[in-house]
Amino acid sequence: MTNLLSQTWFIALMSVTLIGAVLSAVHHAEVIAHKTGEPFGTLILSISVTIIEVSLIISMMLTGHEGSEFIARDAVFATVMIVINGVIGLCIFMGGLTHHEMTFRNEGTNSALAVLTALATFILVMPIVTVSTPGPDFTKSQLAFAGIASFALYIAFLFFQTVSHRDYYLPKTEDKKKDSNFHALKPSNMKTAVSGALLILSLITVVGLAELLSPAIERGVAAAGAPKTIVGIAIALLVLMPEGFAAVRAAKANRLQSSLNLALGSALASIGLTIPTVAAIAIFFNLPLSLGISDLNMTLMYLSFFIGALTLAIGRTTLLQGVVHIIIFLEYLFLSLVP
């Protein structure tokens, strides 16, 4: 009884510390974003979180626990579903409650969604339909090519976003006029440097605590008799908390463009950086890696992309679109528990 009580207090303390680290990461990311401007500010947070997410996935793969070959698949698929439906849906819903209708540049968001659809298909669907190996797995050569193709496509997107068509990811003129952050004085170089260091520290803390909490999550999932894919969902939720908080705060401040940049950028980085790294580690250390998703998850994923394309098509959102995405997200969570 005493041991159980001490474990409960330990988990509660880690949870409180995790929330504090998330809020700290959001604050320092916003300072950097205000200094660098869009889309570089949101890009910094997306890539920072994804790099640390990669280290978390690899560390779990190298332990060789039962089911470790599915960790990358579950975490990446969960990230896509959480971002497309959970984060974007909540941003549109919370912003719609206050501002009724919000606008954004659909040229950039449509491009990002197109790249994300291609990346998700390369990694999560192709292993199911290839015939060189049985089951939802790639051969080593297929895995290597998929990793290189994903990284190349992500680099092409970064060039499009930050160099050739950067204006596609900037707020519209009328939104800039209403954005107090756009007209406020930018932070000093010293404050930005300090925020950068504290952002890295906060993100390391978030992922470190997520890794400490993962055994407790695994025990809870096993005790409840739930599918092991719930572990991947829980890890993705913990790691995405800083980006989720930042995106929702931006939407409530009528900065939906920043929210979408952050959300879609996170999903793109999750595949474009995570999979090539994980593939290289799996090939080098000869580790098992299974990436193909089930027919049920494939249906949910393409439903999400289809509804997402409709949502992002006209450059305006209302409360109803947010509700649709949130309901799809809840459907995903329910069917993950009761497949």
N, C-alpha and C positions, 0 to 999 in steps of 0.2 A: 504493500500500500504506500509506504514511504517512498519507494523507488518510483512508483507511478506518479506520485505527487511531484517529486523533484523533476521528473521528465516533463510533466505538464508545465511547470513553471519555467523550465529551460526553453521549451518550445514557444511559450508565450513571450518570454524575453527576446528571443530571436525574431519573433514576428514583429514586435514593437520596433526593434532596431532596424529591421528590414524596411518598414514603412518610413522610418526617419531617413534611411539611406536613399530611398526612392524620392522623397520630397527634396532632399538635398541635391540629388542628381538633376531633378527637373529644374530647380532654381539655377544651378550653375550652367546647365545647358542653355537656359533662356538668356543668361548674361552673355554667353559666347555667341548665341544666335543674333542677339541685338548688335553685337560688335561686327560680326562678319556679314550679316544680312542674309536674306534668302537667296538660293536654297542651301547655302553652305552651313548655316546654323543647324538646320534639321538633319543635314547629311552627317555632321559630326556626331550627333547623338545616335543616329541609326547605325553607323559603322562601329562606333565604340561599343555599343551594347552587343552587336553581332559578333565582334571579335571575341568578347568575353564569353558569349554563348557558345562559340566554337570550342573554346578551351574546356567548358563544362561538359559538352557532349563527348569530346575526345577522352577526357578523364574517365567518364563513365564507360566508354567503349573499351578502354585499355584495362579496366578492372576485370572484364570477361565474365561478368555476372550473367545469369540466365536472362535472355531477352535483350542483351546489350546490342545485338545486331539491328534491333528495331528502334533504338533510341533516336538516331538521327532522323529517320523517317517520321516518327511520331512527333518529334519536336518541330521539324520543319513544316509538316502538314498542319499541326496545331497553330503554328505561327501564322500561316496563310489564312486559316479560318478565323482566328482571333482578330487579325488585322482587318480583313475584308468585311467581316460581319460585326464583330464585337467593338473594335475601336472606332471604325468609320461609322457604324450605326449609332454608337453612343455619342460621338461628336456631332453628327447631324441632328440627333434627337435633342441633346442638351442645348445646342446652339439654336435649334428651331423653337424651343420653349421660350427663349428670350427674344430672338430676332425674327422669328416667323419664316423668313426666307433669307438664305445666304448665297453668295456668289463666289465663283472661283474660275480659274483658267482651265477650261476643259481640254485644251490642246495638250497640256502637260500631263494631266491625270489620265487621259485616254492612252497616251503613249506609255505611261508607266504600267497601266493595267494590261496593255498588249504584251509588254515584255514579261510581266509577271505570269500571264497565262502561258506563254511559250516556255518559260523556265519551269513552271510547275508541271507542265506536260512532259518535258524532257526527263525530269527527275522522278516524278511520282507515278506517271502513267506508262511511259515507255517500257519500264521493266516488266510490266504485266503482259505486253503484247509481243515482246521479242521471243524468239524461239530457240536461241542458242543454248539457253539454260532452262531447266524446269523451275516453275514457281516465279515469284515476283522479284527475280534477281538479275543483275547484269553480269556478263562476263567481265574479266579484268579490263580487256580492251574497250568494251562498251562503257564501263564505268569511267575509265580514263578519258574517253572522248566526251562523255556527258559532262564530266567535271570541267574539262577545258572549254567546251562550248558554253557552259553556264557562266564561267568566269569571263569569257570573251564578250558575251552578250551583256553582262553586268557592266563591264568596262565601257562598252559602247553606249549604254544608257547614261553612265556618269558623264561621259563626254558631251552627250546631247543635253543633259540637265545643267551642267555647270559651264559649258563653253559655247557650243554652237547655237543652242536655243534656250539660254538661261532665262530669257524673258517669259517663257511659257510657264515658269514655276514661281513667278513673282505675283503679288496681289494685284488685282485690277486697280486702276486709278481711283475709282470711287471708294474702294476699300482702304487704300492708303490714307485718304483724307480722314477716315473715321478711326484709323489705327493710331492710338496715342504713342505706342512704342516706336512707330516709324518716324515720328517727329521729335521724340525725346533725344537728349544728348546721349551719344554712345559712351559706354564705359571706357575707362583709361586702359592703356596697354597692360599696366600692372594688375589691375583688377581682373582683366580678361585672362592673364596668365595664371593668376591664383585660382580663378574659377575653373580653368582647364585642368590644373592639377587636382583640385578638389572633385571635379567631375569624374576623373579617372579613379580616384580613391573611392568615391561613392559607388561607382559601377562595379568595382572589384568587391566592395562590401556586399552589394546586392547579390551578385552571383555566388560569392563565397557563402553567404547565408542560405541562398537557394540550394547549394550543394549540401550544406549541413542539414537542411530541412528535408531533403529528398529521401533519406532513409525512413524518416517518420511518415512521409507521404506514402512510400512503398508499403510500410507496415499497415497503414490505415487502409490502403487500397486492397491489400491481401485480406485483412480482417473483414472488410465489407464484401469480399467476393467479387469486386468490380474488375473489369478488364484492365490489363496492364497498360493499355494505351492512355489511361487516365494519368499515369505518371508523367508521360511526355506532355500532356496538356497542362498539368500543374506546373511543371518546370517552365514551359513556354509562358504561362501566365505570370509567374514570378519574375522571369527575365524581362518581359515586356512591360512591367509596371511603370518604369520611368517614362518610356515613350508614350504609354497610354495616358498617364497623368498629364504630360506635357501637351499631348494632342487635344484632350478634352478641355484643358484650360484655354488653349488657343481658340477653340471653337466657341467657348462661352464668351470670349472677348471679341467675337465676330471676325476671327482670323482663320476661316476654314481652309484657305489656301495652305497655311502653315500646317494645319492638322493633316490634310491629305498628303502633303509632301512628306511629313514625318511617318504617317501610317504606311503609305505605299513604299516609301524608301526602306522602311524596316523589313517589310516582306521581301522586297527585292534583294536586300543585303543578306537576309537570312538564307536564301537559296544561292545567290551569286557568290557569296563568300564561304558559307558554311559547307556546302556540298563539295566544292573543289578541294577544300582542306581535308574534310573527312574522307573523301575518296582517296586522296594521296596517302593519308595515314593508313587506311584499310589495305591499300595495295602494298605499301612498304612493309607493314607489319603482318601482312597476310591475315587480316582480321575479317570475320564474316560481316557482311553489310547487306541488308535487305531494304530496298527503297520503295517497292511497289505498294500502292494502297489498295484497299478492297473496293469492290463495285459500289458498295454503299457510300464510302467516302468519296469516290470519284463522282458519283451523282451529286452529292452535297457540294463538292468543290466547283463543278461546272455550273450548278445552279447559282452559286455565289458569284462566279465570274459573269454570268449572264445578267443577273440583277445588278451587279456592280457596274457593268457597262451601261445599263439603262440609267442608273443613278448619276453617273458621271458624264452622260451624253450632252446635256444642255447647259452645263455650267451654273445651274441653280439647284438648291435643295430645299426641301420642306420637311416638316416633322414626320410626315407619313413615310418617307423614304427611310428615315432612321428607324422607325418602328419595324419596317419590313426586314431590314438587316438584323436587327436585334432578335426578331422572332426566328430567323434562319439560324442565328448563333445559338439560341436556346435549343432549337431542334438538333443542331450538331452535338451540343453537350448531352442532351437526353439520349440520343442514339449512340453516343460513345459509351454511356452507361448501360443501355439496353439495346445492343446492336441487333 
